């Protein structure tokens, strides 16, 4: 579904990504791991066209490099940023409605695959808080709202940056469960995650980044078995 080849990216004159290669298949959860500053978040931003980049990013056979960010989003890519980025003065319901894209489903039947009721089913706490301003939600509730708002845009693949950062252990578990349920309904997920235990548990495959490159690709089982990779590229 998503195939990245030879991806380079820059912030001004700083060369951050140095030929990144990876892929995400339909309905997969794929995690991008690594220490802070190695280029994981930059990779997602480069895919979305938010930073200067070159190389190839093909999504469902279509080349995305050269397209603007809104064109990439309408092609079926959803992006959940690390800062959650909700509208604090709007209610939960209004935030969700803003996630909808005009034009209906890309399937051409005019009906979106995800409704507000689906969001409330995935995370019932949002139903309880439907008429509450987003700014007074807890950090975990805001994270759930951001994920669900992105899902309302009917993506085929969601890129999610550090969704469990700063959350209480119980909310971390709820986020992991939500991502698993979303993938089970056919939405692929590219996950940037600091918590190795979560990534190992819910991912089909993993990539480890170091110095702006992919330094490991494999299954959760193969990463668990490779102590050298974990020591060199992941452990503090």
N, C-alpha and C positions, 0 to 999 in steps of 0.2 A: 504493500500500500504506500509506504513512504520509503524512499531510497535516497540517501545522502551520499554523495561521492565528491571527494576532493574539496571539502568545504573550508574556505578561509574566511576570516572576518577580522575587522579592524575597528578600534575606537581611535579616531584621529590617526596618528602615526603608529599607534601601538598595535602590533600584529598579535591577535589573541588566539585564533584558531589556525592550525597548520595542517590542513588536509584531512579533515574528519570524515570518516566513512562509517555508516551504519544503516540499518533497515528496521522497519516495523511492519509486521504483517497484520492482516485483518483480525480484529478482535484480540490482539495480543496486548499484554502489559509488558513493556520493555523499560527497564530502569537505566538511567545514566548516572553513574556513581563517580566519586572522586572527592578530593579535598577542596576546600574553598579556594577559588581563584584559578581553577584549572580550565575553565571555559564551558562548564555545563550550562549555565544560564545564557551565556552568549550564544551557544549552539541553538537554543530555542529561539532567541531573538533574531538570529541570522536566518533561520527557517522562515520566520514571520516577516522578514524584510525590514526589521527595525534597526539593523546596523549595516554598515558597508560590508558586502561579502562577494565572493566569487566561488565558482564551482558549480555543482549540479545538485538541485533538490527536486526530485520528481515525486509527485503525489498522484496516485492512481494513473500513472503514465504521463502526467502533464508536468512540464518544467515550470517551476515557480520562480526561479531566479530571473529577475527582470520585472516581476509583477509587484504592485504596491500591496501594502499590508491588508487593506480592505478587500482587495481582489483575492488574496490568499485565504482570508477568512471565509469569503463566499464560496471558495472552492471546496470547503468542507473541513478546514483545520480550525480547531478551537484552542485558545491559549488562556491558561489560568496563571497570572503572574504571582510572584512571591509576595507582593505587597497587598494582595487581596483586592484592593481597588474597587470597593463597592461605592455606592452613592449613599452617604451616611444620612442625608435628610429625607431620603425616600424610604417607603416601607419595603418590607421583604417582598410583598406581592409586586410592587412597582419595579423593584430591582429585577425580578424574574421576567417581567413583561419586557423590560428593555433588552433582555437577551435574545428576544425573538428577531429573526431576520424577515424582511419583507419578501414576498414572492412565494411563500409556502415551502413545501418540501422540494429538495432537489430531485426526488423521484418523479416529480412531474404530476403528482396527483393532487397538488394543492393543499395537502394535509401534512402538518408537521408530525414527525415521529415521536416527539416528546411534548407533553402538555404540563401545565402547572400541577395538575393532580398527580402526574408521574413524579414530579419533584417532591411533593408532599408525601408520596408513598416511599420514595427513596430515603427521605430524611424527615420523619414526622414532626420533629421539633420546628421545622419551618412552617408547618400548618398552624401550630400553636402561636407562632410569632408573625403570622402573615401580615397583620396590620401594624406591626411595630417598626419603628424607624431602624434602618440598618445600622446606624451609628451606635445604638445602645446594645447591640448583640455582643455576646462574648466572642473572643478570638476564634474559637472553634466553630461557632455558629456562623460567623462571617466567612470562614473558609468554606463551609458547606454551601453557603449562599453563593459564593463566587463560582464554585464548581457547578452548581445547579443552574446558575444564570448562563454560564457558557454552554451547558448541555441544551438549554432552551434554543440555542442557535442551530441545533440539528447537525452537529459535527460528525464526521466519520472517524476522526482521530482527534484526541485531546492531548495537548502538551501542558503538563502541570508542573509548576516550579515550586519545590519545597513545601508541599501542602501541610506537613505536620510540624513545621518549625514553630516552636514556642507554645505548643499545645499540651494540655494535660494528658497523661497516659490514656485515660478513658476516651478522650476525644481523638487521640491518635488511632485507637482501635476502630472508632466509628468511621474515620476517614478511610482507613484501609478497607473496611467492609464496603463502604460506598463505592470505592474504585473497582473493587472486585465485582460488584453487582452491575456497574456500568459496563464493564468489559464483557460480562456474561450476556448483555443485551446487544452485543455486536459493535461497540465503540472501542476502537484501539486507543491505547494510552501510552504516551511517552512521558515517563516520570523522572524528574530530577529529585532525588531524595537523599537526605543525609543519614537517616536512620537505616543502617544496614539490615537490621532484623526485619523491618517492614518490607524492604525491597526484595530480600531473599524469599520472603513468604509469599508475596503476591505476584512476582514477576515470572514470565515465561523465559525470558532471557535478560542478560545484563551486559552493559558495556561499562568499562572503567576508563576514565580520562586522566591524563597526566600531561602537563605542559602543552595543552592545546591539541592533543592527539588522543586517539583511542589506543589504549595499551593492553586491553583485555576484552575479549568477547566470549561469552559462554553462558551456560545454565547456572541457576543458583547452586546446584550441586557441585559443579566444576569450580566455582569460585570458593565455596566452602572448603574444597579439597586443596586449594592452591594457597598455602600459607605465605609463600613468597610474594605473590601479587598483593595480598591483603596488607602485608607488612610494608611493602615498598610504596604502595599507592593509596592506601585507605586508612591505615591505623595511625593514630597521632603519637 
